[in-house]
Amino acid sequence: MSDSSRVNTNTTGDTSPVAVPCIGYEQMSSSWSLILDLLDGTQAMRAAGTTWLPQEPSEEDDAYNARLGRSILYNGYKDTLNKLKNRPFTVPVKITDLPASLEYLEDDVDGMGTSMSDFIREILANLIKFGIAHIYVDHSKVTIDQPDSEEKRKPTIAEETAAGARVFFTSVSPVDLIGWQTQKVENSSVQDLTQIRIQETSIEADGDYGDSEVDYVTVYNKDDWERHQKLDPEKNDSYQKVEDGPSTLGKIPLVTIYASKDGYMTAEAPLMDLAWLNLAHWQSYSDQRNILKFSRFGLLFGKGFSPAQVKSGKIVVGPRRAVLTNSTEAELKYVEPSGKGIEAGQWDLGDIEEKMRVLGNQPTVRDIPTTATENRNDESRMVSQLQTWVGATERGMVAALKLAAEWRGVEPSEEMAIDIYSDFEATILGGSDKELLLKTREAGEITRERHLREQQRRGVYSQDMDPEEEARLAAAEKQADEAILMKDLMPDGDVIEDEDEDEDDDDDDPVEDPVDEDE
């Protein structure tokens, strides 16, 4: 916590509704259950039952449960999320002018060994999933021994550092930040954050060998914080304050990043349409699996039997069995489906998968200007959604580093920056333009260095290659190889003269050998 804590051992007071989400959270989170279940996979979708897979009106429970058990999730949403969140990290994150006293954050941003790069990846993942991400910047408090004769004072930065004090970054999931309060800055429309509430579940020891889950809600105000524990798992309002303490920064050190801002502290999930398509695939695939099960077994069809024979139950079909009847019109045979329904279902699945691929690729496609004026004057619009999200993450991380510097009493450099790779437009065509690049190079329309740089952008060559140096070395190597080849082709002692000089020599009169002249 931000300062030394005070444990409240009195748990006999009134319970608190501290865990009740605020209105903004309720409105924003209404669509998150589908996203979270998709990310958890087939097991979570099955557990949701009729929420995501409706039961038909005439479908018996046993039949529905069997169909649900055969349903498997084609997880296009999760696959898209993983591709989007990992794409910027094919190149290492660059951190510029980080204060020396905060350099440990590059390798351990949260006190648990998480690197800055991995932390940023988690922030970007929340941004893509929920449209919003939060970074809480906290500072440990370490007390130092002071003689009783001295007046109590706040430790210096050097004393805190020597005692092990440090800054911690925490990625707060939007699912866990359940409430906030604000007030308008005087004579301004700016909202000032005055309180946030974060829920968490901690696994704690229970008895000599067991453990149990304990729910908490921590309330952060500008000048203090409180920790509330849930006492009765069956009652959502059975929270009591068990710990509190002051906060010395004088503000709530929370950085909020938006991908698709809907209001203050609220946003829309950018890939929600993809999630709904994935749900449609889940339902269609369930139908397809169900119809395949029955289509693999022929349907027994009989006619011409008397009502008495049918009611008797003596018509048994199987190995070493015979069905006898006096009716000349009786018929018993297996009927197989035509397959039209199966083909329609397969087409529907393919159509949904194609739409999912299109939606999944949209965040990487640049917003191309529609007019010549825009093309000349509005270059800033020519970026993809993913590039915009990466830029927002960079700015949010810089803001978090500034809060960290403020905690440590350090003045950060104006040049301090986070650089996350965002040159995605080179890979939008999926590499289909590589042949065009090669032809352009062979035609001499671009230099060797430019060709190498474009190939590097497309992931053909590693990012640690220096195209300028590589082009120079390649040219030198080619020249050396040509020299070796020419030497191998020439007989010993022969000199190859220029063809033009040979032609000139043919026109001139023969020149006598100098040796003969001396003779």
C-alpha positions as a printed Julia matrix, in Angstrom:
519×3 Matrix{Float64}:
   0.0     0.0     0.0
   0.96    3.61   -0.27
   1.8     4.01    3.4
   2.04    1.99    6.59
  -1.21    0.13    7.18
  -3.45   -0.01   10.21
  -5.17   -3.32   10.83
  -8.69   -3.05   12.17
  -9.26   -6.02   14.46
 -12.81   -4.95   15.27
 -15.09   -6.87   12.9
 -18.29   -6.41   14.86
 -19.44   -3.27   13.09
 -22.11   -2.88   10.47
 -21.68   -4.55    7.12
 -21.05   -2.45    4.02
 -22.28   -2.39    0.38
 -18.74   -1.55   -0.69
 -18.82   -4.31   -3.32
 -21.86   -2.94   -5.17
 -20.71   -1.86   -8.66
 -21.35    1.68   -9.82
 -23.76    2.49  -12.67
 -21.0     3.07  -15.24
 -19.5    -0.34  -14.5
 -22.87   -2.09  -14.81
 -23.57   -0.48  -18.17
 -20.1    -1.23  -19.52
 -19.81   -4.8   -18.28
 -23.1    -6.12  -19.66
 -21.33   -7.64  -22.68
 -18.23   -8.93  -20.9
 -19.7   -12.3   -19.9
 -19.63  -13.51  -23.52
 -16.04  -12.32  -24.0
 -14.86  -13.99  -20.8
 -16.61  -17.27  -21.59
 -15.16  -17.33  -25.11
 -11.68  -16.75  -23.72
 -12.16  -19.59  -21.21
 -13.0   -21.96  -24.07
 -15.27  -24.94  -24.61
 -15.63  -25.85  -20.94
 -16.88  -22.39  -19.99
 -19.3   -22.27  -22.93
 -20.73  -25.63  -21.94
 -21.02  -24.53  -18.31
 -23.04  -21.49  -19.44
 -25.63  -23.92  -20.82
 -28.74  -22.3   -22.26
 -27.23  -18.82  -21.89
 -25.25  -19.34  -25.1
 -26.87  -22.51  -26.5
 -30.68  -22.32  -26.39
 -32.73  -25.45  -25.75
 -35.34  -26.12  -28.42
 -38.99  -26.03  -27.24
 -39.58  -29.76  -27.8
 -36.06  -30.88  -26.9
 -35.85  -33.15  -23.86
 -33.29  -32.36  -21.17
 -31.32  -35.54  -21.84
 -31.2   -34.8   -25.56
 -30.12  -31.21  -24.9
 -27.38  -32.25  -22.49
 -26.11  -34.79  -25.01
 -26.03  -32.11  -27.72
 -24.28  -29.69  -25.37
 -21.7   -32.32  -24.54
 -20.93  -32.82  -28.23
 -20.49  -29.08  -28.88
 -16.93  -27.81  -29.31
 -15.91  -24.16  -29.55
 -14.05  -22.92  -32.64
 -12.24  -20.13  -30.8
 -11.74  -17.51  -33.49
 -12.09  -14.68  -30.95
  -9.26  -15.9   -28.73
  -7.04  -16.63  -31.73
  -7.56  -13.09  -33.05
  -6.86  -11.57  -29.64
  -3.6   -13.51  -29.3
  -2.43  -12.47  -32.76
  -3.25   -8.79  -32.17
  -1.7    -8.54  -28.73
   1.49  -10.37  -29.78
   2.13   -8.6   -33.09
   3.75   -5.47  -31.56
   6.2    -7.59  -29.57
   8.02   -9.2   -32.48
  10.45   -6.34  -31.85
  11.72   -5.54  -28.31
  10.14   -2.58  -26.53
  12.46    0.42  -26.34
  12.57    2.59  -23.23
  14.31    5.95  -23.59
  15.76    8.14  -20.8
  14.32    6.2   -17.88
  15.61    7.73  -14.61
  18.42    5.67  -13.11
  16.47    5.17   -9.86
  13.66    3.5   -11.85
  15.71    1.29  -14.16
  14.72   -1.81  -12.18
  11.22   -1.45  -13.65
  12.48   -2.72  -17.02
  13.12   -6.18  -15.55
  10.69   -6.22  -12.62
   7.75   -3.88  -12.95
   5.5    -5.41  -10.28
   7.89   -6.88   -7.69
   7.16  -10.4    -8.98
   9.66  -10.52  -11.83
   7.37   -9.36  -14.65
   9.32   -7.52  -17.33
   8.15   -4.18  -18.68
   7.53   -5.79  -22.08
   5.3    -8.55  -20.65
   3.44   -6.0   -18.54
   2.74   -3.83  -21.59
   1.48   -6.91  -23.45
  -1.08   -7.48  -20.67
  -2.18   -3.84  -20.81
  -2.66   -4.05  -24.57
  -4.63   -7.31  -24.18
  -7.07   -5.61  -21.77
  -7.36   -2.7   -24.19
  -8.31   -5.04  -27.04
 -10.69   -7.16  -24.93
 -12.56   -4.42  -23.07
 -11.68   -1.18  -24.85
 -10.14    0.13  -21.63
  -7.12   -0.7   -19.45
  -5.88    0.54  -16.05
  -2.43    0.87  -14.5
  -2.2     1.47  -10.76
   1.15    2.86   -9.61
   1.82    2.08   -5.95
   4.8     2.62   -3.66
   5.95    0.45   -0.79
   6.44    2.04    2.58
   9.5     1.12    4.61
   9.92    2.55    8.08
  13.36    3.41    9.42
  14.54    3.4    13.0
  14.96    6.84   14.52
  16.3     7.67   17.96
  13.61    8.59   20.44
  15.33   11.91   20.97
  14.84   12.92   17.33
  11.68   14.5    16.05
   9.76   12.09   13.89
  10.21   12.93   10.22
   9.45   11.51    6.8
  12.38    9.41    5.55
  14.37   10.81    2.66
  14.31    9.16   -0.77
  17.83    7.86   -0.19
  16.82    6.35    3.16
  13.75    4.72    1.62
  15.79    3.32   -1.25
  18.41    1.93    1.1
  15.64    0.29    3.11
  14.18   -1.4     0.02
  11.33    0.94   -0.91
  10.28    0.82   -4.56
   7.47    1.54   -7.01
   5.05   -1.17   -8.17
   2.91   -1.23  -11.31
  -0.33   -3.22  -11.21
  -2.45   -4.03  -14.25
  -6.01   -3.63  -12.96
  -8.5    -5.57  -15.05
 -11.6    -3.53  -15.95
 -13.58   -6.48  -14.58
 -12.12   -5.8   -11.11
 -12.4    -2.0   -11.02
 -16.03   -2.02   -9.93
 -16.58    1.58   -8.85
 -15.31    5.14   -9.02
 -16.29    8.63   -7.97
 -15.34   11.96   -9.5
 -15.83   15.65   -9.03
 -15.52   18.48  -11.52
 -12.55   20.77  -11.25
 -13.72   24.27  -10.41
 -14.45   26.43  -13.48
 -13.71   23.49  -15.74
 -15.35   20.47  -17.35
 -12.42   18.28  -16.32
 -13.32   15.29  -14.13
 -11.1    14.74  -11.09
 -10.93   11.14   -9.85
 -11.6    11.05   -6.11
 -12.2     7.34   -5.4
 -11.85    3.9    -6.97
 -12.87    0.46   -5.7
 -11.04   -2.69   -6.77
 -12.22   -6.23   -6.0
  -9.9    -9.2    -5.66
  -9.99  -12.82   -4.54
  -7.12  -14.1    -2.44
  -6.35  -17.77   -1.74
  -5.37  -18.0     1.91
  -4.4   -20.76    4.34
  -7.31  -22.43    6.08
  -6.31  -24.66    8.98
  -3.13  -26.69    9.05
  -3.25  -27.94    5.45
  -6.18  -26.43    3.61
  -6.82  -23.16    1.85
  -9.86  -21.12    0.85
 -10.84  -18.16   -1.3
 -11.36  -14.85    0.47
 -12.94  -11.87   -1.29
 -11.75   -8.32   -0.68
 -12.57   -4.85   -1.93
  -9.93   -2.13   -1.58
 -11.07    1.49   -1.63
  -8.54    4.12   -2.73
  -9.22    7.75   -1.91
  -6.92   10.72   -2.53
  -5.49   10.72    0.97
  -6.15    7.23    2.33
  -7.18    3.67    1.51
  -9.32    0.96    3.1
  -9.43   -2.82    2.7
 -12.76   -4.61    3.22
 -13.16   -8.37    3.65
 -16.23  -10.43    2.75
 -17.31  -12.35    5.83
 -20.2   -14.39    4.47
 -19.69  -15.93    1.0
 -23.48  -16.1     0.54
 -24.08  -12.37    1.16
 -22.72   -9.7    -1.16
 -23.12   -6.97    1.44
 -21.28   -8.76    4.24
 -18.08   -6.73    3.92
 -16.28   -5.18    6.87
 -13.22   -2.98    6.98
 -10.19   -4.91    8.2
  -7.32   -2.6     7.26
  -6.66    1.04    6.33
  -3.9     3.6     6.02
  -2.96    7.02    4.66
  -1.73    7.79    1.14
   0.95   10.46    0.86
   0.85   11.22   -2.88
  -2.29   13.35   -2.58
  -3.91   11.82   -5.67
  -5.11    8.46   -6.94
  -2.18    7.1    -8.96
  -4.3     5.43  -11.63
  -3.66    5.68  -15.37
  -6.6     4.78  -17.62
  -6.06    4.0   -21.31
  -8.87    3.9   -23.87
  -9.25    2.06  -27.17
 -12.88    3.03  -27.82
 -13.91    5.58  -25.21
 -17.6     5.75  -24.41
 -17.42    8.15  -21.44
 -15.33    8.89  -18.39
 -13.9     5.54  -17.19
 -16.12    3.66  -19.67
 -15.52    2.17  -23.12
 -16.93   -0.29  -25.64
 -15.28   -3.63  -26.4
 -13.69   -3.19  -29.87
 -14.08   -6.83  -30.97
 -17.65   -7.3   -29.77
 -18.97   -8.01  -33.27
 -16.37  -10.74  -33.62
 -17.5   -12.21  -30.29
 -21.13  -12.37  -31.49
 -20.03  -14.09  -34.7
 -18.07  -16.59  -32.63
 -21.24  -17.26  -30.63
 -23.16  -17.85  -33.89
 -20.49  -20.36  -34.89
 -20.79  -22.12  -31.52
 -24.54  -22.54  -32.02
 -24.32  -23.55  -35.68
 -21.53  -26.03  -34.97
 -23.64  -27.58  -32.21
 -26.48  -28.1   -34.7
 -24.07  -29.54  -37.23
 -22.58  -32.02  -34.78
 -26.07  -33.02  -33.72
 -27.35  -33.67  -37.24
 -24.2   -35.6   -38.12
 -24.81  -37.94  -35.23
 -28.24  -38.93  -36.52
 -27.31  -38.89  -40.2
 -24.74  -41.61  -39.56
 -27.5   -44.0   -38.53
 -30.12  -45.08  -41.03
 -33.76  -44.46  -40.14
 -35.79  -47.71  -40.11
 -38.94  -47.33  -42.19
 -41.74  -49.89  -42.26
 -45.15  -50.1   -43.91
 -47.89  -52.67  -44.49
 -47.79  -54.14  -40.99
 -51.04  -54.57  -39.07
 -51.69  -52.41  -36.01
 -51.63  -55.56  -33.88
 -48.13  -56.45  -35.06
 -46.86  -52.95  -34.37
 -48.41  -52.82  -30.89
 -47.18  -56.29  -29.98
 -43.57  -55.18  -29.95
 -42.54  -58.43  -31.61
 -41.0   -56.72  -34.61
 -37.35  -56.9   -33.61
 -34.57  -55.94  -36.03
 -31.03  -57.26  -35.62
 -28.6   -60.05  -36.46
 -30.11  -63.53  -36.8
 -33.6   -62.09  -36.7
 -36.45  -62.45  -39.23
 -39.58  -60.36  -39.56
 -42.53  -62.4   -40.88
 -45.93  -61.14  -41.99
 -48.87  -62.32  -44.12
 -49.22  -58.92  -45.78
 -47.97  -58.76  -49.35
 -47.63  -54.98  -49.08
 -45.36  -55.01  -46.03
 -41.97  -53.38  -46.42
 -39.12  -52.73  -43.97
 -36.0   -50.79  -44.95
 -33.47  -48.17  -43.83
 -33.8   -44.62  -45.15
 -30.78  -42.31  -45.19
 -30.93  -38.48  -45.27
 -30.22  -36.79  -48.6
 -27.4   -34.7   -47.09
 -28.84  -31.32  -48.13
 -29.17  -30.19  -44.52
 -25.61  -31.25  -43.76
 -24.3   -29.34  -46.77
 -26.25  -26.22  -45.76
 -24.83  -26.43  -42.24
 -21.3   -26.84  -43.55
 -21.75  -23.83  -45.82
 -23.08  -21.78  -42.9
 -20.03  -22.63  -40.78
 -17.67  -21.7   -43.6
 -19.48  -18.42  -44.15
 -19.26  -17.5   -40.45
 -15.56  -18.4   -40.33
 -14.84  -16.18  -43.34
 -16.69  -13.27  -41.73
 -14.71  -13.84  -38.54
 -11.45  -13.69  -40.48
 -12.49  -10.4   -42.08
 -13.46   -8.85  -38.73
 -10.32  -10.21  -37.09
  -8.11   -8.54  -39.71
  -9.85   -5.16  -39.59
  -7.8    -3.78  -36.65
  -4.63   -4.16  -38.77
  -5.99   -2.43  -41.87
  -5.09    1.2   -42.31
  -7.74    3.9   -42.58
  -7.02    5.03  -46.14
  -8.08    8.63  -46.99
 -10.95    8.79  -49.46
  -9.98   12.02  -51.26
  -6.83   13.53  -52.69
  -7.03   16.37  -50.16
  -7.13   13.91  -47.28
  -4.26   12.01  -48.84
  -2.12   15.15  -48.82
  -3.23   16.81  -45.62
  -4.46   14.1   -43.28
  -1.65   11.56  -43.15
  -2.36   11.0   -39.44
  -5.56    9.13  -40.38
  -3.59    6.55  -42.35
  -3.09    4.23  -39.41
  -4.78    1.03  -38.35
  -6.8     0.53  -35.18
  -4.03   -1.61  -33.73
  -1.5     1.14  -34.35
  -3.82    3.58  -32.56
  -4.13    1.2   -29.61
  -0.36    0.79  -29.45
   0.06    4.58  -29.45
  -2.43    4.92  -26.6
  -0.55    2.21  -24.65
   2.75    4.06  -25.16
   1.27    7.3   -23.8
  -0.31    5.47  -20.87
   2.97    3.8   -19.93
   4.8     7.14  -20.05
   2.13    8.62  -17.76
   2.64    5.69  -15.37
   6.41    6.23  -15.4
   5.88    9.9   -14.57
   3.77    8.87  -11.57
   6.55    6.48  -10.54
   9.06    9.32  -10.77
   6.75   11.5    -8.69
   6.57    8.78   -6.0
  10.37    8.66   -5.87
  10.85   12.44   -5.96
  12.6    12.32   -9.34
  12.22   14.81  -12.18
  11.83   12.72  -15.37
  13.44   13.77  -18.62
  11.23   15.34  -21.26
  12.71   12.79  -23.67
  11.51    9.81  -21.62
   9.53    7.59  -23.96
   8.2     4.08  -24.6
   8.53    2.81  -28.16
   6.38   -0.21  -29.09
   6.71   -1.62  -32.6
   3.73   -0.56  -34.72
   4.87   -0.82  -38.35
   2.12   -3.26  -39.27
   1.1    -1.93  -42.67
   3.99   -3.82  -44.29
   2.34   -7.14  -43.42
  -1.27   -6.31  -44.29
  -1.0    -8.02  -47.67
   0.19  -11.18  -45.96
   3.51  -11.17  -47.83
   1.9   -11.3   -51.29
   3.81   -8.17  -52.29
   7.24   -9.74  -51.76
   7.39  -10.89  -55.39
   6.57   -7.36  -56.53
   9.41   -6.03  -54.38
  11.84   -8.5   -55.92
  10.82   -7.54  -59.45
  11.18   -3.86  -58.57
  14.66   -4.49  -57.26
  15.68   -6.54  -60.3
  14.44   -3.74  -62.54
  16.72   -1.33  -60.68
  13.81    0.86  -59.51
  14.85    0.62  -55.85
  18.23    0.21  -54.19
  19.51   -2.92  -52.54
  19.26   -1.2   -49.16
  15.61   -0.22  -49.67
  14.75   -3.75  -50.75
  16.35   -5.13  -47.59
  14.49   -2.63  -45.42
  11.12   -3.53  -46.95
  11.83   -7.24  -46.52
  12.83   -6.57  -42.92
   9.5    -4.81  -42.3
   7.7    -7.9   -43.59
   9.49  -10.14  -41.13
  11.73  -11.85  -43.69
  14.86  -10.64  -41.91
  15.43  -10.09  -38.18
  15.07   -6.61  -36.75
  18.68   -6.51  -35.53
  19.95   -6.43  -39.12
  21.38   -3.09  -40.35
  20.15   -2.85  -43.98
  22.72   -0.18  -44.91
  25.64   -2.23  -43.62
  24.16   -5.41  -45.1
  23.84   -3.8   -48.53
  27.45   -2.58  -48.37
  28.75   -6.01  -47.37
  26.66   -7.71  -50.05
  28.05   -5.4   -52.73
  31.62   -6.0   -51.53
  31.04   -9.74  -51.42
  29.61   -9.73  -54.95
  32.6    -7.78  -56.21
  35.01  -10.18  -54.53
  33.19  -13.21  -55.96
  33.33  -11.73  -59.46
  37.06  -11.12  -59.12
  37.64  -14.73  -58.04
  35.51  -15.98  -60.93
  37.45  -13.91  -63.47
  40.74  -15.14  -62.07
  39.57  -18.76  -62.4
  38.6   -18.16  -66.05
  41.93  -16.57  -67.06
  44.99  -18.71  -67.97
  48.05  -17.99  -65.86
  49.85  -14.87  -67.02
  47.15  -13.8   -69.49
  45.81  -10.27  -69.43
  42.28   -9.57  -70.61
  42.19   -6.3   -72.44
  39.14   -4.16  -72.91
  37.21   -5.05  -76.07
  37.3    -1.46  -77.3
  41.07   -1.37  -76.97
  41.31   -4.64  -78.94
  39.3    -3.12  -81.78
  41.59   -0.04  -81.85
  44.66   -2.27  -81.96
  43.27   -4.08  -85.0
  43.07   -0.82  -86.93
  46.66    0.3   -86.14
  49.78   -0.88  -87.94
  51.68   -3.68  -86.28
  54.29   -2.53  -83.76
  57.63   -4.19  -83.8
  58.84   -5.96  -80.74
  61.16   -3.65  -78.73
  63.59   -6.51  -78.32
  63.94   -6.79  -82.08
  64.68   -3.06  -82.33
  67.54   -3.39  -79.86
  68.91   -6.26  -81.84
